[in-house]
Each structure stands twice: as C-alpha cells, then as structure tokens.
Amino acid sequence: MALHADLHRHLGGAIVPRIFWRFLHRQGHPLAQQYPVYEDFEAFVVRPRASLTEFLELHTMVEAVQRPETLPYFISKLVRGAYVFEGILYLELRHTPFFRTNPALSESDRIQQMREIVRIIHEAAHLPAYPLRMRQILCMHSRLPEHINRAIVDLAARESHAVCGVDLAGPDALYRGRVSEFIGLFQYARSLGLKTTCHLFETPNGFYPELLPYLDRIGHGIYIPMQRPDLLPQIAERGQCLEVCPTSYLKTGTLADLNALRTVFTRCEAAGVDIAICTDNPGLHNVRLPFEYENLLTLDIIDFQQLRRCQDAAFRHAFAWPHPDPPINLLHHLTAASPAPFTARG
C-alpha cells in the first residue's frame, strides 16, 4: 500500500542498475561491452565516490542515454518500481531538461526541445495500473549559463500541469561568484508563482546563506544544523523544510557514516524545523525509500515517532499534493474497513 512521499529524487539517479544495464545491452551501448557481467556493473555504479563532483559524473553517464525516444521506457520502469516496491504515493522527480535534449541540435533548438522532454516525462508517468502522483521539478544547473537557466524557469511556469517547482543543482562549488545571479533567478521564479528549492549546505562547499530567503524548501541542508545552527530559527520562521537524503552523504563522500545525522535530527526538532527523508538517487545508491527510514531506525538516529513526523512532513511540504494533510490515516481507514481475520473452521 502506497503511503510515502519522496520530495527529492533525480531522474539521472533513479534508474536501478539492473534495468539500466539491460537497457545498455539491448542497445549495444559501449558500456555493455565494458561491463558484460551485471555484478561488475552494479559494483561500479554503487561504490562510494570521493566527492559530490565525482559522483555527479554518474549522472552525466545516465543523461547521455535519456533522450526523447528512450525516456518513456525509463519513466515507466521508475514509476512502477516506486509504487510497487517503495510504497510511494507522491513523487517529485527532478531533472535538468536541457541535458536530455539532442546535443546535435543548436542551442536554441535544444532550448525549444526542453518542452518536449517535460511533456514526454509527464505522459509516460501516467500508468493507470500504478496510480502514483508524480510532478516534475526542473533543475537549473550550476554548469549552465544564465539564459538557459532562465529558459528552464520559463518552461516550468508554462508547463504548470506537469511541473511543480524549480531547483538549482550541480556542483555547489560552482555557485561561487554567481550567487546574485541565482538570487535573481529564484526571485523571477517566485514572481511566476513557482515553488523553489535549492541544493544548499549539502557539502562543506555549499554554504550560501544568501539564497535561503528565496526558497520554500532546502535541498539537503544538513550542514545548517551541523555547523550553522544559528540559522535554524529563521528557517523555522519561514516554514522551510530540509530534504535529507541519508545514503547520498555516504556515496558522495560528504559523511563518513550516518551517525552524524543524529545532530541534524536533534537540532532541527528542537528548533521546530521539519525534515522530509528522501532518496536523491535510489538507483545509483541501490537503496529505496523504505530502507532509508529503516537504516535511520536501526542506527537509533530516529525513533518511530520521528519517522511518523518525517512522513507527515513530506506530504505537508509537497509542492503539488492536493490535500493539506498527509494520507497516513489511510492505514487506519483501510484497517477499519478490512474484513474480520480468517479463523480456522472445524
């Protein structure tokens, strides 16, 4: 039964290794020759990287094969898996549409093709057998120039039936020197009625507090409670939520172990700052959303009451969930409506 919401999942990191490996072999991709045995490919994909920048090279590898003609295949597998195996009822899938356009086209034609990318993803996600509600978050990117990022914001506003917000992604070290530019883009997005989130305080390179006032949610943000707890009262006052993606911090070399997150949960709870537990890149991590919760519970980083609060927060801070309250009470209603337990008859 679907009861979860995932607010931070990247299309480039959402495809599980086996599905991606099979696709490469069916297409005769060079990577299939490099990794003829699945276990070797999986080991390559899921091993930890030394830095976020190194990890993002995996996204580049996946983006190179996610083109208009192949996106329906990937999206259908993603939605099916999220609904059946993760119990996800609501999903915000984020991506940079420019990176999925045809690189042989001119820049202006690629900007035009971004609209096609968004529409293909929206249509491919409609699977009546797996009625997951999915909306897209379009990512501006630290490697892209301002005019392309602005075109991404414009596209998000035009395709509001499919898109619920905008993000800023990419290596956070590249934000330096462009903070004023990004503030302007977020202000522009908000003027168009768009919700905003941003990869911030994810790594020691990602400290840009100037961006915080222009966001509805904060992508990751773990270094705020860890090293800048003085910012938490302002975050609580603005009603912002942290999108915490535990396994990511191990895979990107940001944290040596998950125990460091205990401080994140403790200080956020004390300050009244909500946390939504998310996956970020479940395919590349080979860890799905229920196991993110389970790992935190097993390590005594959170308890079951905190788990419930994080589940509630994910729906409450969702950009396009149609109701103000989370659907956790579905469990109670379904239990109450279920038939009496089977009893053996003589």
C-alpha positions as CSV (number, residue, x, y, z in Angstrom):
1,M,0.0,0.0,0.0
2,A,1.4,3.4,-1.0
3,L,2.0,5.7,1.9
4,H,5.2,7.5,1.2
5,A,6.1,10.8,-0.5
6,D,9.6,11.4,-1.9
7,L,10.3,15.1,-2.5
8,H,13.9,14.8,-3.7
9,R,14.7,12.2,-6.4
10,H,16.8,12.8,-9.5
11,L,15.9,11.3,-12.8
12,G,19.6,10.7,-13.5
13,G,19.9,8.7,-10.4
14,A,16.5,7.0,-10.2
15,I,17.1,4.0,-12.6
16,V,18.1,0.9,-10.7
17,P,21.4,-0.6,-12.0
18,R,19.8,-3.8,-13.4
19,I,17.3,-2.0,-15.6
20,F,20.0,0.4,-16.8
21,W,22.4,-2.5,-17.5
22,R,19.7,-4.4,-19.5
23,F,19.0,-1.3,-21.5
24,L,22.6,-0.8,-22.4
25,H,22.9,-4.4,-23.6
26,R,19.8,-4.2,-25.7
27,Q,21.0,-1.0,-27.3
28,G,24.6,-2.3,-27.9
29,H,26.0,0.6,-25.9
30,P,29.8,0.7,-25.4
31,L,29.3,0.4,-21.6
32,A,27.7,-3.0,-22.3
33,Q,31.0,-4.2,-23.7
34,Q,32.9,-2.7,-20.8
35,Y,30.6,-4.5,-18.3
36,P,29.3,-7.7,-19.8
37,V,28.6,-9.1,-16.3
38,Y,25.9,-7.4,-14.3
39,E,27.6,-7.7,-10.9
40,D,30.6,-5.8,-12.2
41,F,28.4,-3.0,-13.5
42,E,26.5,-2.8,-10.2
43,A,29.7,-2.6,-8.2
44,F,30.9,0.2,-10.5
45,V,27.6,2.2,-10.1
46,V,27.0,1.8,-6.4
47,R,30.5,2.2,-5.0
48,P,31.1,5.4,-3.0
49,R,32.8,8.4,-4.7
50,A,35.3,10.7,-3.1
51,S,33.3,13.9,-3.7
52,L,29.9,15.2,-4.9
53,T,31.6,16.4,-8.1
54,E,32.9,12.9,-8.9
55,F,29.6,11.4,-8.0
56,L,27.8,13.7,-10.5
57,E,29.7,12.2,-13.3
58,L,27.4,9.2,-13.0
59,H,24.5,11.5,-13.7
60,T,26.3,12.6,-16.9
61,M,26.6,8.9,-17.9
62,V,22.9,8.3,-17.4
63,E,21.8,11.6,-19.0
64,A,23.6,10.6,-22.2
65,V,21.1,7.8,-22.9
66,Q,18.0,9.6,-21.6
67,R,16.8,11.1,-24.8
68,P,13.2,11.8,-26.1
69,E,13.0,8.3,-27.7
70,T,14.2,6.4,-24.6
71,L,12.6,8.5,-21.8
72,P,9.2,6.6,-21.8
73,Y,11.0,3.3,-21.1
74,F,12.9,4.7,-18.1
75,I,9.9,6.6,-16.7
76,S,7.6,3.7,-16.9
77,K,10.0,1.5,-15.0
78,L,10.7,4.2,-12.5
79,V,7.0,4.8,-11.7
80,R,6.2,1.0,-11.5
81,G,9.1,0.4,-9.1
82,A,8.4,3.4,-6.9
83,Y,4.7,2.4,-6.5
84,V,5.1,-1.4,-6.1
85,F,8.4,-1.8,-4.3
86,E,8.6,1.5,-2.3
87,G,5.0,2.3,-1.5
88,I,5.3,5.8,-2.9
89,L,2.1,7.7,-3.4
90,Y,3.5,11.0,-4.3
91,L,6.8,11.7,-6.1
92,E,8.6,14.9,-7.2
93,L,11.1,13.9,-9.9
94,R,13.7,16.5,-10.6
95,H,15.9,16.9,-13.7
96,T,17.6,19.4,-15.9
97,P,15.7,19.1,-19.2
98,F,18.4,20.8,-21.3
99,F,20.7,17.8,-20.6
100,R,18.2,15.4,-22.1
101,T,17.9,17.2,-25.4
102,N,19.6,16.2,-28.6
103,P,23.2,17.5,-28.4
104,A,23.5,17.6,-32.2
105,L,20.9,20.4,-32.3
106,S,21.8,24.1,-32.0
107,E,21.5,25.7,-28.6
108,S,18.3,27.5,-29.5
109,D,16.7,24.3,-30.8
110,R,17.8,22.4,-27.7
111,I,16.1,25.1,-25.6
112,Q,12.9,24.6,-27.6
113,Q,13.2,20.8,-27.3
114,M,13.1,21.1,-23.5
115,R,9.3,21.5,-23.6
116,E,9.1,18.1,-25.4
117,I,11.2,16.5,-22.7
118,V,8.8,17.7,-20.0
119,R,5.8,16.6,-21.9
120,I,7.2,13.1,-22.6
121,I,8.0,12.6,-19.0
122,H,4.6,13.7,-17.9
123,E,2.8,11.4,-20.3
124,A,5.0,8.4,-19.6
125,A,4.3,8.7,-15.9
126,H,0.6,8.2,-16.4
127,L,0.2,4.4,-15.7
128,P,-3.3,3.5,-14.5
129,A,-2.0,0.3,-13.0
130,Y,0.4,2.2,-10.8
131,P,-1.5,5.4,-9.8
132,L,1.4,7.3,-8.3
133,R,1.0,11.1,-8.4
134,M,4.2,12.4,-10.0
135,R,5.2,16.0,-10.7
136,Q,8.5,17.3,-12.1
137,I,10.9,19.8,-10.6
138,L,13.0,21.4,-13.2
139,C,16.6,22.0,-12.2
140,M,18.6,25.0,-13.1
141,H,22.3,23.9,-13.1
142,S,25.5,25.4,-11.9
143,R,27.2,24.4,-15.2
144,L,24.6,26.2,-17.4
145,P,24.7,29.9,-18.3
146,E,22.1,32.3,-17.0
147,H,20.0,32.5,-20.2
148,I,19.5,28.7,-20.3
149,N,18.6,28.6,-16.6
150,R,16.1,31.4,-17.2
151,A,14.6,29.4,-20.0
152,I,14.2,26.5,-17.6
153,V,12.3,28.7,-15.2
154,D,10.0,30.0,-18.1
155,L,9.4,26.4,-19.1
156,A,8.4,25.4,-15.6
157,A,5.8,28.2,-15.5
158,R,4.4,27.3,-18.9
159,E,4.1,23.6,-18.0
160,S,2.5,24.0,-14.6
161,H,0.2,21.0,-15.2
162,A,3.4,18.8,-15.2
163,V,5.9,20.9,-13.2
164,C,5.5,21.9,-9.5
165,G,8.7,23.9,-8.9
166,V,12.3,24.7,-9.8
167,D,15.6,23.8,-8.2
168,L,19.3,24.7,-8.5
169,A,21.6,21.6,-8.9
170,G,25.1,20.8,-10.0
171,P,28.4,21.1,-8.2
172,D,27.9,23.6,-5.4
173,A,31.5,24.8,-5.6
174,L,30.4,26.5,-8.9
175,Y,27.8,28.6,-7.2
176,R,30.6,30.9,-6.0
177,G,30.6,34.2,-7.9
178,R,27.1,33.6,-9.2
179,V,25.0,34.0,-6.0
180,S,23.5,37.3,-7.1
181,E,22.5,35.7,-10.4
182,F,20.9,32.8,-8.8
183,I,19.0,35.0,-6.3
184,G,17.6,36.9,-9.3
185,L,16.5,33.6,-10.9
186,F,14.7,32.5,-7.8
187,Q,13.1,35.9,-7.4
188,Y,11.9,35.6,-11.0
189,A,10.6,32.0,-10.5
190,R,8.6,33.2,-7.5
191,S,7.2,36.1,-9.4
192,L,5.8,33.5,-11.8
193,G,4.1,31.6,-9.0
194,L,6.7,28.8,-8.8
195,K,7.7,26.9,-5.7
196,T,11.5,26.8,-5.1
197,T,14.1,24.6,-3.7
198,C,17.9,24.5,-3.9
199,H,20.8,22.2,-3.2
200,L,22.4,24.1,-0.3
201,F,24.5,23.2,2.7
202,E,24.9,19.7,1.3
203,T,28.7,19.8,1.5
204,P,31.4,22.0,3.1
205,N,31.5,23.9,-0.2
206,G,27.8,24.6,-0.2
207,F,27.5,27.4,2.4
208,Y,25.4,30.1,0.7
209,P,23.0,31.5,3.3
210,E,22.2,34.4,1.0
211,L,20.0,32.1,-1.1
212,L,17.9,30.8,1.9
213,P,15.2,33.6,2.0
214,Y,14.2,32.8,-1.6
215,L,13.4,29.1,-1.0
216,D,10.3,27.1,0.0
217,R,12.4,24.0,0.8
218,I,16.1,23.4,1.2
219,G,17.7,20.5,-0.7
220,H,19.8,18.6,1.9
221,G,20.8,21.4,4.2
222,I,22.5,19.1,6.6
223,Y,25.4,21.4,7.4
224,I,22.9,24.0,8.7
225,P,22.2,22.2,11.9
226,M,25.7,20.6,12.0
227,Q,27.7,23.8,11.6
228,R,25.3,26.8,11.3
229,P,22.5,26.1,13.9
230,D,22.2,29.9,14.3
231,L,20.2,29.8,11.0
232,L,17.6,27.3,12.2
233,P,15.3,29.9,13.9
234,Q,15.0,31.8,10.7
235,I,14.3,28.6,8.7
236,A,11.6,27.6,11.2
237,E,10.0,31.1,11.0
238,R,9.9,30.8,7.2
239,G,8.4,27.3,7.4
240,Q,11.1,25.7,5.3
241,C,11.8,22.0,5.3
242,L,15.1,20.2,4.9
243,E,15.1,17.4,2.2
244,V,17.5,15.0,3.9
245,C,18.8,12.1,1.7
246,P,20.9,9.9,4.1
247,T,22.6,7.4,1.7
248,S,23.7,10.2,-0.6
249,Y,26.1,11.5,2.0
250,L,27.9,8.2,2.2
251,K,28.0,7.8,-1.6
252,T,29.3,11.3,-2.3
253,G,31.9,11.3,0.5
254,T,30.1,14.0,2.4
255,L,29.9,12.0,5.6
256,A,31.9,9.0,6.8
257,D,28.9,7.4,8.5
258,L,25.2,8.2,9.1
259,N,25.6,8.8,12.9
260,A,26.5,12.4,12.1
261,L,22.8,12.8,11.1
262,R,21.8,12.4,14.7
263,T,22.8,16.0,15.3
264,V,20.7,17.1,12.3
265,F,17.5,15.5,13.5
266,T,18.0,16.5,17.2
267,R,18.7,20.2,16.4
268,C,16.0,20.5,13.8
269,E,13.4,19.0,16.1
270,A,14.5,21.4,18.9
271,A,14.2,24.4,16.6
272,G,10.9,23.3,15.0
273,V,12.3,22.7,11.5
274,D,10.7,19.9,9.6
275,I,12.7,17.2,7.8
276,A,11.5,15.1,4.8
277,I,13.5,11.9,4.3
278,C,14.2,11.4,0.6
279,T,16.2,9.2,-1.7
280,D,18.1,11.6,-4.1
281,N,19.5,8.8,-6.3
282,P,18.0,5.4,-5.3
283,G,19.1,3.7,-8.5
284,L,22.7,4.7,-8.2
285,H,22.6,4.0,-4.4
286,N,20.6,0.8,-4.7
287,V,18.7,1.9,-1.6
288,R,15.0,2.6,-1.8
289,L,12.9,5.0,0.4
290,P,11.6,2.4,3.0
291,F,15.2,1.4,3.6
292,E,16.3,5.0,4.2
293,Y,13.8,5.0,7.0
294,E,14.9,1.6,8.2
295,N,18.6,2.5,8.2
296,L,18.0,5.5,10.4
297,L,15.9,3.5,12.8
298,T,18.4,0.7,13.0
299,L,21.2,3.1,13.9
300,D,18.9,4.8,16.5
301,I,19.2,8.1,14.7
302,I,15.5,8.5,14.7
303,D,12.7,6.7,16.5
304,F,9.3,5.7,15.2
305,Q,7.6,8.9,16.4
306,Q,10.2,10.9,14.4
307,L,9.7,8.6,11.5
308,R,6.0,9.4,11.5
309,R,6.7,13.1,11.7
310,C,9.0,12.9,8.8
311,Q,6.4,11.0,6.8
312,D,3.9,13.7,7.6
313,A,6.3,16.5,6.8
314,A,6.9,15.1,3.3
315,F,3.3,15.4,2.4
316,R,2.8,18.7,4.2
317,H,5.7,20.3,2.3
318,A,5.0,18.7,-1.1
319,F,4.6,21.2,-3.8
320,A,1.7,19.6,-5.6
321,W,0.0,17.2,-3.1
322,P,-3.7,18.1,-3.4
323,H,-4.6,18.0,0.3
324,P,-3.1,19.9,3.2
325,D,-2.9,16.8,5.4
326,P,-0.9,13.7,4.8
327,P,-2.7,10.4,3.9
328,I,-1.2,8.5,6.8
329,N,-4.7,7.9,8.1
330,L,-5.3,5.7,5.1
331,L,-3.8,2.9,7.1
332,H,-6.4,3.4,9.9
333,H,-9.3,3.6,7.5
334,L,-8.2,0.6,5.5
335,T,-7.7,-1.4,8.6
336,A,-11.1,-0.4,9.9
337,A,-12.7,-1.3,6.6
338,S,-11.0,-4.7,6.2
339,P,-12.9,-7.9,6.8
340,A,-12.5,-9.8,10.1
341,P,-9.4,-12.0,10.4
342,F,-9.7,-15.5,9.0
343,T,-10.4,-18.2,11.6
344,A,-10.0,-21.9,11.0
345,R,-13.3,-23.8,10.9
346,G,-13.7,-27.3,12.2
